[in-house]
C-alpha cells in the first residue's frame, strides 16, 4: 500500500508539473514575452514573472532579451565628397525596444535576421554620410577641423530614422566610427595633402606672428610718441612758468636794482649756510661782503 501511495503521489506531482509547463510560462528579469493566439499577437508584451497561457498550438510564447546587443560592421570602402576612397568600420549598440513590432518584422523574432537587416541599414547610412564629407573631416593636420562627432551623429540619426520608419522595434543606444583606413593607392597622396595642409598652418602661424609683432611695435611707438609729446608739453609749461617768474623778478630788479641785488645776495648766502659748515671767506667777495659792516662793528674790532 505504501509503495502504491508513493507511486500515486509521484504521478500526481508529475502531472501537476506537466500541467504547469503547458499552461504557464516564466519571463526573466531581462526579458519581455509576446504571446500569439493562432499566430496573432494577443495582448501587450509580458514583463518578468509567471504568466498563464494556453498550450500550443493555441498559443505560442516568444521571449526577447531587452539587454543591449552590439556588433562591429565589417570594413567598407566608400568614396568621400572629394572622391577619395576611405575604409571605415562602425560599431553599434542596439536593443529590442518594442517586442511586438520586432516579432512582426522578423520571422519567429529572429535576432540573426534583425542583425542582418541592421547591418544593411548601417552600411547604407555610412556610405551616404561619408560621401557627404571631404577627407579633411576625417584626416586633418588641424584637430579642430576634424568632425568625427558630427559624422557619428549623422549616421546614428539616419539609422534611427530608418528603423522607426519601418517599425522594426529596434532602437540604437550608441554608435561610433571605430577604425579608418586608406587604400595603398591613395595613402601617399593623403600624406602629401596632410603635409601641404601642415605647411599652410605653419605659414598662417608665421603671418599671425609677424602681424602681432607689427601691432606690438606700432603700440610701443605710439606710446613712446605720446610720452614724448607729454614730456615736451610739461617742459614747455615749466619753461613758461620760469620765464614768467623771471619776468616778475626782472621787473622788480628794474624798479629797485639795489634791493634785488641785496635779495640775491641774501639768497646765495642762505644756500651756502643750509648745512652746518665752517666758512672761510674773503669779506670783499659777494655775497660775503654783507658781513663786512657786521664784522667791522662787532666787539673786538
VENWO-V605916 format. One record per residue. N is the residue number from 1. RES is the residue in three letters. SS is DSSP state (a for helix, b for strand, c for the rest). PHI is phi in radians with two decimals (* if undefined). BURIAL is + if it has 24 or more other ideal C-beta (glycine too) atoms within 12 Angstrom, else -. Layout:
n={N/N}
res={RES/RES}
ss={SS/SS}
phi={PHI/PHI}
burial={BURIAL/BURIAL}
This chain:
n={1/2/3/4/5/6/7/8/9/10/11/12/13/14/15/16/17/18/19/20/21/22/23/24/25/26/27/28/29/30/31/32/33/34/35/36/37/38/39/40/41/42/43/44/45/46/47/48/49/50/51/52/53/54/55/56/57/58/59/60/61/62/63/64/65/66/67/68/69/70/71/72/73/74/75/76/77/78/79/80/81/82/83/84/85/86/87/88/89/90/91/92/93/94/95/96/97/98/99/100/101/102/103/104/105/106/107/108/109/110/111/112/113/114/115/116/117/118/119/120/121/122/123/124/125/126/127/128/129/130/131/132/133/134/135/136/137/138/139/140/141/142/143/144/145/146/147/148/149/150/151/152/153/154/155/156/157/158/159/160/161/162/163/164/165/166/167/168/169/170/171/172/173/174/175/176/177/178/179/180/181/182/183/184/185/186/187/188/189/190/191/192/193/194/195/196/197/198/199/200/201/202/203/204/205/206/207/208/209/210/211/212/213/214/215/216/217/218/219/220/221/222/223/224/225/226/227/228/229/230/231/232/233/234/235/236/237/238/239/240/241/242/243/244/245/246/247/248/249/250/251/252/253/254/255/256/257/258/259/260/261/262/263/264/265/266/267/268/269/270/271/272/273/274/275/276/277/278/279/280/281/282/283/284/285/286/287/288/289/290/291/292/293/294/295/296/297/298/299/300/301}
res={UNK/UNK/UNK/UNK/UNK/UNK/UNK/UNK/UNK/UNK/UNK/UNK/UNK/UNK/UNK/UNK/UNK/UNK/UNK/UNK/UNK/UNK/UNK/UNK/UNK/UNK/UNK/UNK/UNK/UNK/UNK/UNK/UNK/UNK/UNK/UNK/UNK/UNK/UNK/UNK/UNK/UNK/UNK/UNK/UNK/UNK/UNK/UNK/UNK/UNK/UNK/UNK/UNK/UNK/UNK/UNK/UNK/UNK/UNK/UNK/UNK/UNK/UNK/UNK/UNK/UNK/UNK/UNK/UNK/UNK/UNK/UNK/UNK/UNK/UNK/UNK/UNK/UNK/UNK/UNK/UNK/UNK/UNK/UNK/UNK/UNK/UNK/UNK/UNK/UNK/UNK/UNK/UNK/UNK/UNK/UNK/UNK/UNK/UNK/UNK/UNK/UNK/UNK/UNK/UNK/UNK/UNK/UNK/UNK/UNK/UNK/UNK/UNK/UNK/UNK/UNK/UNK/UNK/UNK/UNK/UNK/UNK/UNK/UNK/UNK/UNK/UNK/UNK/UNK/UNK/UNK/UNK/UNK/UNK/UNK/UNK/UNK/UNK/UNK/UNK/UNK/UNK/UNK/UNK/UNK/UNK/UNK/UNK/UNK/UNK/UNK/UNK/UNK/UNK/UNK/UNK/UNK/UNK/UNK/UNK/UNK/UNK/UNK/UNK/UNK/UNK/UNK/UNK/UNK/UNK/UNK/UNK/UNK/UNK/UNK/UNK/UNK/UNK/UNK/UNK/UNK/UNK/UNK/UNK/UNK/UNK/UNK/UNK/UNK/UNK/UNK/UNK/UNK/UNK/UNK/UNK/UNK/UNK/UNK/UNK/UNK/UNK/UNK/UNK/UNK/UNK/UNK/UNK/UNK/UNK/UNK/UNK/UNK/UNK/UNK/UNK/UNK/UNK/UNK/UNK/UNK/UNK/UNK/UNK/UNK/UNK/UNK/UNK/UNK/UNK/UNK/UNK/UNK/UNK/UNK/UNK/UNK/UNK/UNK/UNK/UNK/UNK/UNK/UNK/UNK/UNK/UNK/UNK/UNK/UNK/UNK/UNK/UNK/UNK/UNK/UNK/UNK/UNK/UNK/UNK/UNK/UNK/UNK/UNK/UNK/UNK/UNK/UNK/UNK/UNK/UNK/UNK/UNK/UNK/UNK/UNK/UNK/UNK/UNK/UNK/UNK/UNK/UNK/UNK/UNK/UNK/UNK/UNK/UNK/UNK/UNK/UNK/UNK/UNK/UNK/UNK/UNK/UNK/UNK/UNK/UNK}
ss={c/a/a/a/a/a/a/a/a/a/a/a/a/a/a/a/a/a/a/a/a/a/a/b/b/b/b/c/c/c/b/b/b/b/b/b/b/c/c/b/b/b/b/b/b/b/c/c/b/b/b/b/c/c/c/c/c/c/b/b/b/b/b/b/b/c/c/c/b/b/b/b/c/c/c/b/b/b/b/c/c/c/c/c/b/b/b/b/b/b/b/b/b/b/b/b/c/c/a/a/a/a/a/a/a/c/a/a/a/c/a/a/a/a/a/a/a/a/a/a/a/a/a/a/a/a/a/a/a/a/a/c/c/c/a/a/a/c/c/c/c/c/a/a/a/c/c/a/a/a/a/a/a/a/a/a/a/a/a/a/a/a/a/a/a/c/c/c/c/b/b/b/b/b/b/b/b/b/b/b/b/c/c/a/a/a/a/a/a/a/a/a/a/a/a/a/a/a/a/a/a/a/a/a/a/a/a/a/a/a/a/a/a/a/a/a/a/a/a/a/a/a/a/a/a/a/a/a/a/a/a/a/a/a/a/a/a/a/a/a/a/a/a/a/a/a/a/a/a/a/a/a/a/a/a/c/a/a/a/a/a/a/a/a/a/a/a/a/a/a/a/a/c/c/c/c/c/c/c/c/c/c/c/c/c/c/c/a/a/a/a/a/a/a/a/a/a/c/c/c/c}
phi={*/-1.10/-1.13/-1.13/-1.09/-1.10/-1.12/-1.13/-1.11/-1.08/-1.11/-1.14/-1.10/-1.09/-1.12/-1.09/-1.06/-1.08/-1.14/-1.08/-1.13/-1.34/-1.91/-2.38/-2.62/-1.92/-1.99/-1.31/-1.10/-1.67/-2.08/-2.27/-2.11/-2.02/-1.88/-2.00/-2.03/0.92/1.52/-1.96/-1.14/-2.06/1.24/-1.42/-1.01/-1.55/-1.56/-1.02/2.30/-1.72/-2.31/-1.58/-2.77/-1.56/-1.19/-1.11/-1.67/-1.17/-2.19/-2.38/-1.92/-2.06/-1.86/-2.24/-1.39/-1.56/-1.21/-1.23/-1.98/-2.40/-2.73/-1.99/-1.21/-1.21/-1.11/-2.19/-1.68/-2.32/-1.44/-1.39/-1.09/-1.70/1.15/-1.93/-1.22/-2.24/-1.69/-2.20/-2.36/-2.07/-1.88/-2.55/-2.06/-2.46/-2.59/-1.47/-1.62/-2.40/-1.02/-1.13/-1.12/-1.08/-1.16/-1.22/-1.46/-2.23/-1.00/1.03/1.08/-1.22/-1.21/-1.11/-1.14/-1.12/-1.11/-1.11/-1.16/-1.15/-1.08/-1.12/-1.12/-1.12/-1.11/-1.15/-1.11/-1.08/-1.11/-1.15/-1.17/-1.05/-1.18/-1.58/-2.12/-1.30/-1.06/-1.08/-1.30/-1.82/-2.25/-2.65/-1.20/-1.81/-1.01/-1.18/-1.55/-1.25/-2.24/-1.00/-1.07/-1.12/-1.12/-1.07/-1.10/-1.13/-1.10/-1.08/-1.11/-1.19/-1.12/-1.06/-1.11/-1.12/-1.14/-1.24/-1.09/-1.64/0.91/-1.39/1.28/-2.07/-2.28/-1.45/-1.73/-2.78/-2.73/-2.87/-1.44/-1.63/-2.46/-2.19/-2.61/-2.20/-1.07/-1.02/-1.20/-2.01/-1.04/-1.11/-1.10/-1.17/-1.07/-1.10/-1.16/-1.10/-1.10/-1.10/-1.13/-1.11/-1.12/-1.12/-1.11/-1.10/-1.08/-1.10/-1.12/-1.12/-1.10/-1.13/-1.13/-1.12/-1.10/-1.15/-1.11/-1.10/-1.12/-1.10/-1.12/-1.10/-1.11/-1.12/-1.08/-1.13/-1.12/-1.12/-1.11/-1.12/-1.13/-1.12/-1.11/-1.13/-1.13/-1.10/-1.11/-1.14/-1.10/-1.08/-1.10/-1.11/-1.09/-1.09/-1.13/-1.12/-1.12/-1.12/-1.16/-1.13/-1.12/-1.10/-1.10/-1.09/-1.11/-1.11/-1.09/-1.17/-1.27/-2.50/-1.06/-1.17/-1.12/-1.11/-1.13/-1.10/-1.12/-1.11/-1.17/-1.07/-1.09/-1.14/-1.16/-1.08/-1.12/-1.24/-1.77/-1.09/-1.84/-1.12/-2.75/-1.80/-1.84/-2.07/-2.50/-1.62/-1.16/-1.58/-1.67/-1.08/-1.59/-1.30/-1.17/-1.12/-1.42/-1.09/-1.17/-1.18/-1.19/-1.20/-1.55/-1.23/-1.03/1.59/-2.03}
burial={-/-/-/-/-/-/-/-/-/-/-/-/-/-/-/-/-/-/-/-/-/-/-/-/+/-/+/-/-/-/+/+/+/+/+/+/-/-/-/-/+/+/-/-/+/+/-/-/-/-/+/-/+/-/-/-/-/-/+/+/+/+/+/+/-/+/-/-/+/-/-/-/+/-/-/+/-/+/-/+/-/-/-/+/+/+/+/+/+/+/+/+/-/+/+/+/+/+/+/+/+/+/+/-/+/+/-/-/+/-/+/-/-/+/+/-/+/+/+/-/+/+/+/-/+/+/+/+/+/+/+/-/+/+/+/+/+/+/+/+/-/-/-/-/-/-/+/+/-/-/+/+/-/+/+/+/-/+/+/+/-/+/+/-/-/-/-/+/+/+/+/+/-/-/+/+/+/+/-/+/-/+/-/-/-/-/-/-/-/+/-/-/+/-/-/-/-/-/-/-/-/-/-/-/-/-/-/-/-/-/-/-/-/-/-/-/-/-/-/-/-/-/-/-/-/-/-/-/-/-/-/-/-/-/-/-/-/-/-/-/-/-/-/-/-/-/-/-/-/-/-/-/-/-/-/-/-/-/-/-/-/-/-/-/-/-/-/-/-/-/-/-/-/-/-/-/-/-/-/-/-/-/-/-/-/-/+/-/-/+/+/-/-/-/-/-/-/-/-/-/-}
